[in-house]
Amino acid sequence: MIEIQELKKGDVFVLDNEEYRVKNVEVSKIGKHGRAKVRLEVVNLRNNEEKVMIRVSTEKVEKK
């Protein structure tokens, strides 16, 4: 398990029982009252669907 902020372009990870490949990663700075956010552009490896996710940087995922 790794934190989402550690993912890099080309990495494959599992979230909600779906495998995704990272196309692009952008990390926002920590806000005054919160944690940093990560914007991920990903491709679902099951159905080849592209999607954008915004997650808290400390969320854990399984890296393949």
DOLOSE-448448 format. One record per atom (N, C-alpha, C, O): residue in three letters; chain; atom name; x, y, z. Coordinates in steps of 0.02 Angstrom, whole numbers, plus 50000, padded with zeros to 5 digits. Layout:
! residues N
+---------+--------+-------+-------+-------+-------+
| residuo | cadena | atomo |  east | north |    up |
+---------+--------+-------+-------+-------+-------+
|     ALA |      A |    CA |     X |     Y |     Z |
...
+---------+--------+-------+-------+-------+-------+
This chain:
! residues 64
+---------+--------+-------+-------+-------+-------+
| residuo | cadena | atomo |  east | north |    up |
+---------+--------+-------+-------+-------+-------+
|     MET |      A |     N | 50042 | 49941 | 50000 |
|     MET |      A |    CA | 50000 | 50000 | 50000 |
|     MET |      A |     C | 50045 | 50062 | 50000 |
|     MET |      A |     O | 50093 | 50067 | 50038 |
|     ILE |      A |     N | 50027 | 50110 | 49957 |
|     ILE |      A |    CA | 50064 | 50173 | 49956 |
|     ILE |      A |     C | 50014 | 50230 | 49956 |
|     ILE |      A |     O | 49954 | 50221 | 49943 |
|     GLU |      A |     N | 50038 | 50290 | 49973 |
|     GLU |      A |    CA | 49995 | 50349 | 49971 |
|     GLU |      A |     C | 49987 | 50372 | 49899 |
|     GLU |      A |     O | 50033 | 50364 | 49858 |
|     ILE |      A |     N | 49930 | 50399 | 49883 |
|     ILE |      A |    CA | 49915 | 50422 | 49816 |
|     ILE |      A |     C | 49966 | 50472 | 49791 |
|     ILE |      A |     O | 49983 | 50473 | 49731 |
|     GLN |      A |     N | 49992 | 50514 | 49835 |
|     GLN |      A |    CA | 50040 | 50565 | 49814 |
|     GLN |      A |     C | 50106 | 50535 | 49789 |
|     GLN |      A |     O | 50145 | 50570 | 49757 |
|     GLU |      A |     N | 50118 | 50470 | 49801 |
|     GLU |      A |    CA | 50180 | 50437 | 49779 |
|     GLU |      A |     C | 50173 | 50407 | 49709 |
|     GLU |      A |     O | 50223 | 50384 | 49681 |
|     LEU |      A |     N | 50113 | 50407 | 49680 |
|     LEU |      A |    CA | 50103 | 50379 | 49613 |
|     LEU |      A |     C | 50136 | 50423 | 49561 |
|     LEU |      A |     O | 50140 | 50484 | 49568 |
|     LYS |      A |     N | 50160 | 50390 | 49508 |
|     LYS |      A |    CA | 50192 | 50425 | 49452 |
|     LYS |      A |     C | 50160 | 50402 | 49387 |
|     LYS |      A |     O | 50126 | 50351 | 49384 |
|     LYS |      A |     N | 50172 | 50441 | 49335 |
|     LYS |      A |    CA | 50146 | 50425 | 49269 |
|     LYS |      A |     C | 50166 | 50354 | 49249 |
|     LYS |      A |     O | 50224 | 50335 | 49254 |
|     GLY |      A |     N | 50117 | 50314 | 49227 |
|     GLY |      A |    CA | 50130 | 50246 | 49205 |
|     GLY |      A |     C | 50118 | 50194 | 49259 |
|     GLY |      A |     O | 50113 | 50134 | 49244 |
|     ASP |      A |     N | 50113 | 50215 | 49322 |
|     ASP |      A |    CA | 50100 | 50167 | 49376 |
|     ASP |      A |     C | 50030 | 50137 | 49370 |
|     ASP |      A |     O | 49984 | 50169 | 49345 |
|     VAL |      A |     N | 50023 | 50075 | 49392 |
|     VAL |      A |    CA | 49958 | 50041 | 49394 |
|     VAL |      A |     C | 49940 | 50031 | 49468 |
|     VAL |      A |     O | 49981 | 50009 | 49508 |
|     PHE |      A |     N | 49877 | 50048 | 49485 |
|     PHE |      A |    CA | 49855 | 50041 | 49554 |
|     PHE |      A |     C | 49783 | 50016 | 49557 |
|     PHE |      A |     O | 49747 | 50018 | 49507 |
|     VAL |      A |     N | 49763 | 49992 | 49616 |
|     VAL |      A |    CA | 49695 | 49966 | 49626 |
|     VAL |      A |     C | 49659 | 50012 | 49674 |
|     VAL |      A |     O | 49685 | 50028 | 49728 |
|     LEU |      A |     N | 49599 | 50033 | 49655 |
|     LEU |      A |    CA | 49556 | 50074 | 49697 |
|     LEU |      A |     C | 49484 | 50050 | 49686 |
|     LEU |      A |     O | 49462 | 50047 | 49629 |
|     ASP |      A |     N | 49449 | 50034 | 49739 |
|     ASP |      A |    CA | 49379 | 50009 | 49735 |
|     ASP |      A |     C | 49374 | 49948 | 49689 |
|     ASP |      A |     O | 49327 | 49943 | 49649 |
|     ASN |      A |     N | 49422 | 49902 | 49695 |
|     ASN |      A |    CA | 49423 | 49840 | 49656 |
|     ASN |      A |     C | 49429 | 49851 | 49581 |
|     ASN |      A |     O | 49410 | 49807 | 49542 |
|     GLU |      A |     N | 49454 | 49908 | 49560 |
|     GLU |      A |    CA | 49466 | 49922 | 49489 |
|     GLU |      A |     C | 49540 | 49939 | 49480 |
|     GLU |      A |     O | 49569 | 49972 | 49523 |
|     GLU |      A |     N | 49570 | 49916 | 49425 |
|     GLU |      A |    CA | 49640 | 49933 | 49410 |
|     GLU |      A |     C | 49642 | 49993 | 49364 |
|     GLU |      A |     O | 49604 | 49998 | 49315 |
|     TYR |      A |     N | 49686 | 50040 | 49380 |
|     TYR |      A |    CA | 49695 | 50101 | 49340 |
|     TYR |      A |     C | 49768 | 50111 | 49324 |
|     TYR |      A |     O | 49813 | 50093 | 49362 |
|     ARG |      A |     N | 49781 | 50141 | 49265 |
|     ARG |      A |    CA | 49849 | 50163 | 49246 |
|     ARG |      A |     C | 49849 | 50239 | 49248 |
|     ARG |      A |     O | 49804 | 50272 | 49222 |
|     VAL |      A |     N | 49901 | 50268 | 49279 |
|     VAL |      A |    CA | 49907 | 50340 | 49286 |
|     VAL |      A |     C | 49932 | 50371 | 49221 |
|     VAL |      A |     O | 49984 | 50351 | 49195 |
|     LYS |      A |     N | 49895 | 50421 | 49196 |
|     LYS |      A |    CA | 49917 | 50459 | 49137 |
|     LYS |      A |     C | 49951 | 50523 | 49158 |
|     LYS |      A |     O | 49999 | 50546 | 49125 |
|     ASN |      A |     N | 49928 | 50554 | 49212 |
|     ASN |      A |    CA | 49956 | 50618 | 49235 |
|     ASN |      A |     C | 49939 | 50627 | 49309 |
|     ASN |      A |     O | 49886 | 50605 | 49332 |
|     VAL |      A |     N | 49984 | 50660 | 49346 |
|     VAL |      A |    CA | 49974 | 50673 | 49417 |
|     VAL |      A |     C | 49990 | 50746 | 49431 |
|     VAL |      A |     O | 50041 | 50772 | 49408 |
|     GLU |      A |     N | 49946 | 50780 | 49468 |
|     GLU |      A |    CA | 49959 | 50849 | 49491 |
|     GLU |      A |     C | 49943 | 50851 | 49565 |
|     GLU |      A |     O | 49889 | 50830 | 49586 |
|     VAL |      A |     N | 49990 | 50878 | 49605 |
|     VAL |      A |    CA | 49980 | 50883 | 49677 |
|     VAL |      A |     C | 49971 | 50956 | 49695 |
|     VAL |      A |     O | 50013 | 50998 | 49678 |
|     SER |      A |     N | 49916 | 50972 | 49731 |
|     SER |      A |    CA | 49905 | 51041 | 49754 |
|     SER |      A |     C | 49939 | 51050 | 49821 |
|     SER |      A |     O | 49953 | 51002 | 49856 |
|     LYS |      A |     N | 49953 | 51112 | 49837 |
|     LYS |      A |    CA | 49985 | 51127 | 49900 |
|     LYS |      A |     C | 49935 | 51119 | 49957 |
|     LYS |      A |     O | 49874 | 51122 | 49948 |
|     ILE |      A |     N | 49962 | 51109 | 50016 |
|     ILE |      A |    CA | 49920 | 51103 | 50075 |
|     ILE |      A |     C | 49886 | 51169 | 50090 |
|     ILE |      A |     O | 49918 | 51222 | 50089 |
|     GLY |      A |     N | 49821 | 51166 | 50102 |
|     GLY |      A |    CA | 49783 | 51227 | 50117 |
|     GLY |      A |     C | 49787 | 51245 | 50190 |
|     GLY |      A |     O | 49815 | 51208 | 50231 |
|     LYS |      A |     N | 49759 | 51301 | 50207 |
|     LYS |      A |    CA | 49761 | 51327 | 50275 |
|     LYS |      A |     C | 49727 | 51279 | 50324 |
|     LYS |      A |     O | 49750 | 51270 | 50380 |
|     HIS |      A |     N | 49672 | 51248 | 50303 |
|     HIS |      A |    CA | 49633 | 51206 | 50348 |
|     HIS |      A |     C | 49626 | 51134 | 50323 |
|     HIS |      A |     O | 49579 | 51099 | 50343 |
|     GLY |      A |     N | 49671 | 51112 | 50281 |
|     GLY |      A |    CA | 49661 | 51045 | 50255 |
|     GLY |      A |     C | 49725 | 51013 | 50230 |
|     GLY |      A |     O | 49780 | 51038 | 50242 |
|     ARG |      A |     N | 49716 | 50958 | 50197 |
|     ARG |      A |    CA | 49772 | 50920 | 50170 |
|     ARG |      A |     C | 49779 | 50932 | 50095 |
|     ARG |      A |     O | 49733 | 50956 | 50063 |
|     ALA |      A |     N | 49838 | 50916 | 50069 |
|     ALA |      A |    CA | 49850 | 50923 | 49997 |
|     ALA |      A |     C | 49803 | 50877 | 49959 |
|     ALA |      A |     O | 49784 | 50824 | 49983 |
|     LYS |      A |     N | 49786 | 50897 | 49899 |
|     LYS |      A |    CA | 49744 | 50856 | 49855 |
|     LYS |      A |     C | 49786 | 50835 | 49795 |
|     LYS |      A |     O | 49833 | 50869 | 49775 |
|     VAL |      A |     N | 49768 | 50777 | 49767 |
|     VAL |      A |    CA | 49802 | 50751 | 49708 |
|     VAL |      A |     C | 49750 | 50743 | 49653 |
|     VAL |      A |     O | 49697 | 50713 | 49663 |
|     ARG |      A |     N | 49766 | 50770 | 49594 |
|     ARG |      A |    CA | 49723 | 50763 | 49536 |
|     ARG |      A |     C | 49756 | 50711 | 49491 |
|     ARG |      A |     O | 49812 | 50720 | 49467 |
|     LEU |      A |     N | 49720 | 50656 | 49479 |
|     LEU |      A |    CA | 49745 | 50601 | 49439 |
|     LEU |      A |     C | 49705 | 50594 | 49375 |
|     LEU |      A |     O | 49644 | 50592 | 49377 |
|     GLU |      A |     N | 49740 | 50591 | 49318 |
|     GLU |      A |    CA | 49708 | 50572 | 49255 |
|     GLU |      A |     C | 49726 | 50499 | 49246 |
|     GLU |      A |     O | 49785 | 50481 | 49242 |
|     VAL |      A |     N | 49676 | 50456 | 49242 |
|     VAL |      A |    CA | 49687 | 50384 | 49241 |
|     VAL |      A |     C | 49648 | 50350 | 49185 |
|     VAL |      A |     O | 49600 | 50378 | 49158 |
|     VAL |      A |     N | 49669 | 50288 | 49169 |
|     VAL |      A |    CA | 49633 | 50246 | 49122 |
|     VAL |      A |     C | 49614 | 50182 | 49159 |
|     VAL |      A |     O | 49658 | 50148 | 49187 |
|     ASN |      A |     N | 49550 | 50165 | 49158 |
|     ASN |      A |    CA | 49527 | 50102 | 49188 |
|     ASN |      A |     C | 49549 | 50046 | 49142 |
|     ASN |      A |     O | 49533 | 50045 | 49083 |
|     LEU |      A |     N | 49587 | 49998 | 49169 |
|     LEU |      A |    CA | 49615 | 49944 | 49128 |
|     LEU |      A |     C | 49563 | 49892 | 49108 |
|     LEU |      A |     O | 49575 | 49853 | 49062 |
|     ARG |      A |     N | 49506 | 49891 | 49141 |
|     ARG |      A |    CA | 49454 | 49842 | 49123 |
|     ARG |      A |     C | 49415 | 49865 | 49061 |
|     ARG |      A |     O | 49404 | 49824 | 49016 |
|     ASN |      A |     N | 49395 | 49928 | 49059 |
|     ASN |      A |    CA | 49353 | 49951 | 49004 |
|     ASN |      A |     C | 49384 | 50007 | 48963 |
|     ASN |      A |     O | 49351 | 50035 | 48919 |
|     ASN |      A |     N | 49447 | 50024 | 48976 |
|     ASN |      A |    CA | 49484 | 50075 | 48939 |
|     ASN |      A |     C | 49454 | 50145 | 48945 |
|     ASN |      A |     O | 49467 | 50187 | 48902 |
|     GLU |      A |     N | 49414 | 50157 | 48996 |
|     GLU |      A |    CA | 49382 | 50222 | 49007 |
|     GLU |      A |     C | 49430 | 50270 | 49041 |
|     GLU |      A |     O | 49462 | 50252 | 49091 |
|     GLU |      A |     N | 49435 | 50331 | 49015 |
|     GLU |      A |    CA | 49477 | 50382 | 49047 |
|     GLU |      A |     C | 49435 | 50421 | 49097 |
|     GLU |      A |     O | 49376 | 50434 | 49085 |
|     LYS |      A |     N | 49467 | 50439 | 49153 |
|     LYS |      A |    CA | 49431 | 50478 | 49202 |
|     LYS |      A |     C | 49480 | 50520 | 49243 |
|     LYS |      A |     O | 49540 | 50506 | 49244 |
|     VAL |      A |     N | 49454 | 50571 | 49276 |
|     VAL |      A |    CA | 49493 | 50615 | 49319 |
|     VAL |      A |     C | 49469 | 50604 | 49390 |
|     VAL |      A |     O | 49409 | 50606 | 49404 |
|     MET |      A |     N | 49517 | 50593 | 49435 |
|     MET |      A |    CA | 49501 | 50584 | 49507 |
|     MET |      A |     C | 49536 | 50639 | 49546 |
|     MET |      A |     O | 49592 | 50658 | 49530 |
|     ILE |      A |     N | 49502 | 50663 | 49597 |
|     ILE |      A |    CA | 49534 | 50709 | 49645 |
|     ILE |      A |     C | 49528 | 50676 | 49713 |
|     ILE |      A |     O | 49473 | 50663 | 49738 |
|     ARG |      A |     N | 49585 | 50663 | 49743 |
|     ARG |      A |    CA | 49589 | 50626 | 49806 |
|     ARG |      A |     C | 49634 | 50662 | 49856 |
|     ARG |      A |     O | 49676 | 50702 | 49837 |
|     VAL |      A |     N | 49625 | 50646 | 49919 |
|     VAL |      A |    CA | 49669 | 50671 | 49972 |
|     VAL |      A |     C | 49737 | 50636 | 49963 |
|     VAL |      A |     O | 49739 | 50576 | 49952 |
|     SER |      A |     N | 49791 | 50674 | 49969 |
|     SER |      A |    CA | 49857 | 50647 | 49954 |
|     SER |      A |     C | 49879 | 50590 | 49998 |
|     SER |      A |     O | 49922 | 50550 | 49978 |
|     THR |      A |     N | 49851 | 50584 | 50058 |
|     THR |      A |    CA | 49872 | 50532 | 50104 |
|     THR |      A |     C | 49830 | 50468 | 50099 |
|     THR |      A |     O | 49843 | 50420 | 50135 |
|     GLU |      A |     N | 49781 | 50467 | 50054 |
|     GLU |      A |    CA | 49740 | 50407 | 50044 |
|     GLU |      A |     C | 49786 | 50350 | 50018 |
|     GLU |      A |     O | 49830 | 50362 | 49977 |
|     LYS |      A |     N | 49773 | 50290 | 50042 |
|     LYS |      A |    CA | 49815 | 50232 | 50024 |
|     LYS |      A |     C | 49783 | 50192 | 49968 |
|     LYS |      A |     O | 49722 | 50182 | 49967 |
|     VAL |      A |     N | 49825 | 50168 | 49921 |
|     VAL |      A |    CA | 49803 | 50124 | 49868 |
|     VAL |      A |     C | 49853 | 50067 | 49861 |
|     VAL |      A |     O | 49910 | 50072 | 49885 |
|     GLU |      A |     N | 49832 | 50014 | 49828 |
|     GLU |      A |    CA | 49876 | 49957 | 49815 |
|     GLU |      A |     C | 49909 | 49967 | 49748 |
|     GLU |      A |     O | 49875 | 49974 | 49697 |
|     LYS |      A |     N | 49976 | 49969 | 49747 |
|     LYS |      A |    CA | 50012 | 49977 | 49684 |
|     LYS |      A |     C | 50028 | 49908 | 49655 |
|     LYS |      A |     O | 50048 | 49863 | 49691 |
|     LYS |      A |     N | 50017 | 49901 | 49590 |
|     LYS |      A |    CA | 50031 | 49837 | 49556 |
|     LYS |      A |     C | 50100 | 49837 | 49526 |
|     LYS |      A |     O | 50121 | 49788 | 49496 |
+---------+--------+-------+-------+-------+-------+
